Amino acid sequence: MDPRRALPSVDRLLKAEGAAPLLAAFGHEALVEALREVLAEVRAKVQQGEPVPSEAAMLERAATRLARWHTPRPRPVINATGVILHTNLGRAPLSSAALEAIRAASAYSDLEFDLEAGERGERQAAVEELLRRLTGAEAALVVNNNAAAVLLALTTLARGRGVLISRGQLIEIGGGFRIPEVMAQSGARLIEVGTTNRTHLRDYEEPLVRGEDIALILRAHHSNFRMIGFVSEVPLMDLVALGERYGIPVMDDLGSGALLDTAAFGLAHEPMVQESVAAGAAVVCFSGDKLLGGPQAGIMVGKREFLARMRRHPLMRALRPDKLTLAGLSATLIHYLKGEATREIPVWRMIATSPLELEARAREWSARLRADGIPVEVRPTLSTVGGGSLPGETLPSVALVLRPPDPEALMATLRRTHPPIIARVQDDAVWFDVRTVLPDQEADFLQGIRQAWRSALIR
């Protein structure tokens, strides 16, 4: 007899014990759809020789599927990896003020309304004023991410004309964003100068001397890799001076967009937006959700005449940010204006936290876990900034370490806690870097470890 004939019908499962709560929670239509999918999967596995699961087991699978369908995404997780700007985990966590600003702006707001004049206003006016004050730029403009900022700038300023860039800066970042491909999409003509490892000022000047049609000199900061050894690049200030002699503007794609000096926190110096503006770059592009510590956005600051042209470009409407992004970005920038970034912006608070503070936190947590019979260790480790920022740079940190029989199984169990906990496996153990666990996640973090460890012991 074909074992598949033993499978229950959807109607039978709907009447089985345990179906009533699912019907009440998710409705008839959704439960039927989930059961049909479960039965299709079970049928295929039974055909391959697996036993027929019980009706209760099939209802449980349907319940898991329904819960997944009805859970909003992205879901909050606890980042215990030690990577501060973890791209897979959403990069920069927002400050409490930014979250409150987003919540408030989700209702009606003065997005494009001037309250003083009682008439239509400019969507980005408030954010532009903050960016001008913080960077010293003449003007500012915000789009939905930095790739969009680069595309808009190249399309507006260099379409059909040449753009000079060092061969050592023809970068690719996450998601397949490549400078040459973006330049081709913009309609600009790529003109490579210098070599991969060494580019000199004369390399940029040669096409200008020849009288080629050049619209822009582009510097792209290689923020997600390092070049060491026999290398040379032209300082931005020298590029600007060259551009001024020939009437060519310079665009600086910074990527990460630091407004604070990373060297003050024991890291290498990351080029700052203010430095690029002071050096005379016509346009400076950077991200909102990396070292700035705000929501995803592409930010451009620089000279008024160039940003005004981009503001009027038809592509700008397709790339403009929504009201929630502007609200979160505004609140984030205000932290810098008030001089409280290292206290209020989670990214900078994590960077600024000392190893002594982290050790005290780790020892307190380990004592509480050990009181529950969990054999946790406290070990020194290294955190990284991540998110395509400061490659190779690390910060001394402290980790809680568990040594279960099967580390990968414990990791899988941790991902099923509420909220999921994302850690790392190292030296056949599970490591939880305390630097990246947010303060308001402490209770959930410790409870999740307890639950996962007990589950591992039961298995």
Secondary structure, DSSP 8 states (H G I E B T S, - for coil): --GGGGS--HHHHHHSTTHHHHHHHH-HHHHHHHHHHHHHHHHHHHHTT-----HHHHHHHHHHHHHHHTS-SS---EE-SSEEE-GGGTSS---HHHHHHHHHHTSS--TTEETTTTEE--TTHHHHHHHHHHH--SEEEEESSHHHHHHHHHHHHHTTSEEEEEGGG--EEGGGEEHHHHHHHHT-EEEEES-SSB--HHHHHHHHHTT--EEEEEEE--TT----SS-B---HHHHHHHHHHHT--EEEEEES-BSS-GGGGTS----BHHHHHHHT-SEEEEESSSTT-SSS-EEEEE-HHHHHHHHHSTHHHHH---HHHHHHHHHHHHHHHTT-HHHHSHHHHHHH--HHHHHHHHHHHHHHHHHTT---EEEEEEEEEETTEEEEEEEEEEEEEE--S-HHHHHHHHTTSSS-EE-EEETTEEEEEGGGS-GGGHHHHHHHHHHHHHHHHH-
